[in-house]
């Protein structure tokens, strides 16, 4: 009976967390354009009127990110391809769009271009760590090794204390786990604040009008993360 009550309490807690997550974003009326502006302004800080960039009334930054001739502003081409591979493995496409479809790499590139140097370097250090370990273990950069090897490497970083290394009878060090978590947290935050990610959590694409009265229970499941 105690175990059953504990299970119910855990389910209620999880439901409350998901509900609060949805409410916090829906209240902000977050379409892709507004999210981009809010995030960049919040990151960069105050911009003087003299240097402020003017946006047309119908301007939509998401269309710029979706252009076929898009080029990264912050990442190198290799770094961008690595982020695409990582995001696709961490939040793969299932019955709902994954991180690759949501163009997480492009939005992340734009966000990091406006971030402080410390945040930029932290992300690049984690990206380089993954690449270095891939070269050490498999002889090539992460994007060039087989998908099975990519998954094996990420699982080792994700669960360093539950998996043994490749026949070495020892568990993984925490630095790999820390770098992996850093990358995963960035990717997950970007995805779940994108239109695809929010719709996967139950958002219907409409901005709220008037006072928020509450939400009916939603049975829709969030897209599964591989790690």
N, C-alpha and C positions, 0 to 999 in steps of 0.2 A: 504493500500500500504506500509506504514512504517513497519507494522508487517511482511509483506511478505519479505521486504528487510532485516529486522533483522534476519528472519529465514534463508535466503540465506547466509548472512554473517556468521551466526553460523555454518551452514553446511560446508562452505568453511574453517573456522577455524578448525573444527574437522578433516576435510580431511587432512589439513596441518599437524596437530599434528600426525595423524596416519602415514602419509607419512614420516615425520621426524623420527618417531620411527622405521619404517621399514628400512629406509636408514642407520640409525646409526648402526643397528645390521647386516644388510647384508654386508655392507662395511667391517666389521670385519671378514667376512667369518666364522660365528659362527656355527660350528657343536658342538655336545655335548662335545667332548673331549677338543676342544680349549676353549670353554666357561669355563669349569671347571678349566683348567690351568690358564687362565687369571684372573678369579675371585679369586682363591686362592692366586695367586701371588700378585694381587692387594690388597688383604685383609691383608695378612701376612707381606708383604713388602719384602725388600731385603733379599735374602738367600745367604749365602756365598758358594763359589764353593766347599769347603770342606764338607759342610753339605747338598749340593743339592742332590735331589733324581733323579736318572737316569731313564728315560722312554724309552722303546724300540720304534723303529720307528713306529710300527703298534699298539702301546698301545692305548686302547680306554677305558677311565674311565667309560663311560656309560654302558659298558658291566659288569663292576664290580658292579655298582649300581643295575643292573638288575638280579644279581645272586639270585637263589632261596634260598641260605643259607645266604643271606645278614643279617647283624646285625647292629643296630645303634651304631655309635661311640660316639655320644654326648647325644642323648635322652635316657631316660629310656624306657622300653617297653611300659609303660603306656603313657608316653609323646608322643611316636611315634604313638600309636594308636589314641591319641587325635588329633594330627596333621593330620593324615589321614582323620579322620571324619570331621574336620574343613575344610580342603582343598576340600574335596568332596562336601561339602555343599556350599562353596563360589564359586567354579568353577566346577559345576557338568558336567558330561558327557551328551552331547546332540547329535547332528549330528556330532559333532567334539569331539575328546578326551578331557577329563577333567583333573583336577589336580591329581586325583588318578592314572589315566592311565599314566600320565607323570612322575610318581614317584617323585612328588614334595617333599614329606616327606623325601626321601632318599638324594636327592640333598641338601635339607635344612639342614639335619643332618650333612652332610659333610662340608657344608659351615660354619655353626655355630661352628663346632669343631675347625675351624681355626680363628674364629672371636675374637675380643677383649672381655675381661670379661664383660665390660659394655653392649655390644650388646647381649652377651649371656644371661646375667641376665635380661635384658629388655624383651627379648622374653619369657624366662621362667616365669617371673612375670606375663606377659599377659596370658600365658597359664594357670598358676595357678589361676588367677582371674576368667577365664571362668569356670574352674572346681569348684572353690569355690561357684560361683553363681549358678551353676547347682545343687550342693549339697544343698545349702540353699533353692532354689525354688522347687526342684523336689526330693530331698532326696538321690541323687546318683551322681557319677561322670558323666561328660558330655558324655563319650562314652557309658555309660550304660542306659541312659534315652532314651525314645522313640524318633524316628526321628522327629515326629511332635513337641515334646517339645524342641528338639535341634533347630529346625527352629524358633520356637516362641522366644526362648531366644536370638538367633542371630539377629532376626529382631528387638527386643527391644534394643539391643546394637547398631545396625546399624542406627536406627532412634529414638534416645532417646527423641527427642522433638516433635515427631509426634504421638507417641503411649503412651497410659497409661499403668501403671503397672497392675498387676493382681488384679483389683478391688480396688486399693488403691487411685484412683483419683489423681495421681501425675505422672509427667513425669520422665524419667530416669535421673540418674546423668551422668555427662560427663566422669567420670573415666571409666565406662564400655565401652563407645564409644571410648575412647582413646586406651584402651587395644585391643578392637576389630579391630580398624584401624591398629594398630601395626601389629597384626597377619595377617590381610588381605593384607597389603602392602607387607610383606615378601612373602606370598604365591603367590600373583599376580606377583611380580617381578621374582620369580623363574619360575613360569609357563610360562610367556611370553618370557623368555629367554631360554626355553627348545625347543627341536626340534618340539614337538607337538604344543606348543604355537605359535612358529614362523610360522609354516605352516598354522595354523589357521588364521594368519594375512596376509597370501599371499605369504610367502617365498616358493620357489619351491625346496628347498633342495640343490641347487647348489651354489658353491662359485662364486663370480663375477670375471670376467677376463677383464683386461684392465680398461679403464676409464669408470666410471659410467655415462651413457648418460641420465639417467632418467627412469621413470617408466610409463607404461601405466596405466590408471585408473583401479583399481581392485574392482570388485563388491563383493568380498568375505567378509563375515561378520565375525568379531571376535566372539569367543564363548561367550555366555551370562554368566554374573556373577549374582549369585542369590542376592548378596548384594552390 
